[in-house]
Amino acid sequence: MSHILNYIDVAHRCVKCGDEMQDFNSKISGMSKIEELSQNTTCIHKMHPMSKLITTLVYVVTVISFNRYSITALVPFIFYPVILMSLSETPYKPFFKRLLVALPFSAMAGISNIIFDKEILATIGGISISAGVVSFISIILKTILTVFAVLILMSTTKLTELAFQLTRMKIPSILVLQLTMTYRYISVLLKEASTMFTAYMIRSTDHKGIKFKDMGVFLGQLILRSMDRAERVYCAMKCRGFNGEYNRTCSKRINLKSYVYMIGISSLIIIFRFYNFSMLLGSLWG
Amino acid sequence: MSMISVKDLNVSYPDGTDAIKNISFDLQDGESVALVGANGAGKSTLLLSLVGVIKHKNGTISIDDLELSKKTLNDFRKRIGMVFQNTDDQLFMTSVMDDVAFGPRNYGIIETEVKKIVDETLVSLGIMNLKYRMPHKLSGGEKRSVALACVLAMKPSAILFDEPSSFLDPKARRKMMNSLRDLKCTKLIATHDLDMALEVCERTIVLKNGEICADGKTKDILINELFMDECGLELPLSYQHIK
């Protein structure tokens, strides 16, 4: 009887271990989700990368340029990610997951405003709204909008295309290379971590993740293995003529549709920057 | 005319250990040569030094009278391609198309021509259906074919293969062997798969502790049980069955 119970316990542990490994591996494969989305062929994906890059830059700079108490003026800017995500058939879930990584940083920055900026700006239904709360909401809104804009750009444009357009914009090639290599090696690092984690969990007794006492060795080995792997990838790149920058001798020209997209959306963004359409609509009804 | 010529090649590891000792051999145009040896014999080190990834201490490596040096490195690598043992090290772009185009783009070929080369290469290997796929989502056999396509797209005169049949199931291995046989360029194939060496290569070079201990007809070398045993190897499986 005790043998049977032992087997059940071992089987239970294996299932638990398998679940954890699957969870870890699914998280890793989720990291490449945005990259996979850039392979789609919707009308937004087909736009010239330069037009998308410039439009995103205009959008991000404009959103950031609003003062810290602007909330209503930012409302029309919500349409940009919503419409683009709909046209590019991009799912919301992976974006929200990535947003959750960025939000705590903005929240931490915004909380200090709530504490120190206590001037009352408005009273709604007997509840006083301080300037700190307004600026907190503004910071969070700006974070959501800018993060979504960048994620939309990445999910509709291949990284190599983006890198090439950045070099065309005279961004130093060393910076562009750093960006692309970092992005590329994240997946290399994660693959190594996944393999090591699987090997660890198979031999682990309690299957509760990596023990604190093993963490140092695990991370040290991870760095060594990923450096070794990165070296091999770099060798393979050198063997195919890589000399430090992604080369594209000639890129497709910006077509009329892409010009219309870039100029049209950028113009709308600038108009929304200088005219508060939320207030205008409100005053019409008021 | 000798196609690849290696003379008195010596390679050391950073810790000073000699990995390759006084190696000399010539590869003729269109020749298929197997490079066999036990683990640690220096096969991969030799291949990497032939493409200038590992610097040699002394000796000369040349292809069609172009000698490998810092100045000629780019031109040299255009003429000699290398397919790595682990395809994950070789495939790093977001799509098969971009990965195959990586080499030609680096050599300044115009984009319209690059696209043509990519299509031609994929069609020649029968993997056009993989063109828009993500390399890391492919099967082992598909990855191996794409890795070969990446090198073929650069139209090299010679290709070095590091364990081309590793990680492959029997059918994928057979497909890879057929692809190797169909290739007209000069091939140097480092492998433990002695049956593949028997089928694909007419000549074999045996390495032992960084030195060449045999260079001759594949069949003559690989069926010599005593010699193979001395080199830390075994007879090919097909011959073990006969025995």
Interface residues (C-beta under 8 A of the other chain):
Chain A: S32 E35 E36 S38 Q39 K158 L159 T160 R184 S187 K191 R229 R232 V233 C235 A236 M237 K238 C239 R240 G241 F242 N243 Y246 N247 R248 T249 C250 S251 K252
Chain B: L48 V51 V53 N74 R77 K78 G81 M82 F84 N86 D88 D89 Q90 F92 M93 T94 S95 D98 F102 G103 R105 N106 Y107 G108 I109 I110 E111 T112 V114 Y132 M134 H136 C150 V151 M154
